[in-house]
Every structure is written in structure tokens, then in C-alpha cells.
Amino acid sequence: MTKQLAFLTIRWHVRLSSSTLYIVATVRGGSFLRRGSSML
């Protein structure tokens, strides 16, 4: 029971961190593209 709970918690943390990284990458990519288009 405790092992399963720990496993679920780790999986939830991984999912949360990966989604946060995805959002950060999207925002960074968007600003980078905007900067590049403004240079052109």
C-alpha cells in the first residue's frame, strides 16, 4: 500500500514537472519565433 502510494506520488510529480517544462519550452519558443520574425 505504502509502496503503491509512493509510486503514484512519483508519477504525479514527473507528470507535473514534464508539463511545466512543456509550457516553459512553448513560451520560450514563441518568444524566440517572435524575435526572429521581427528581425526579418
Secondary structure, DSSP 8 states (H G I E B T S, - for coil): -HHHHHHHHHHHHHHHHHHHHHHHHHHHHHHHHHHHHHH-
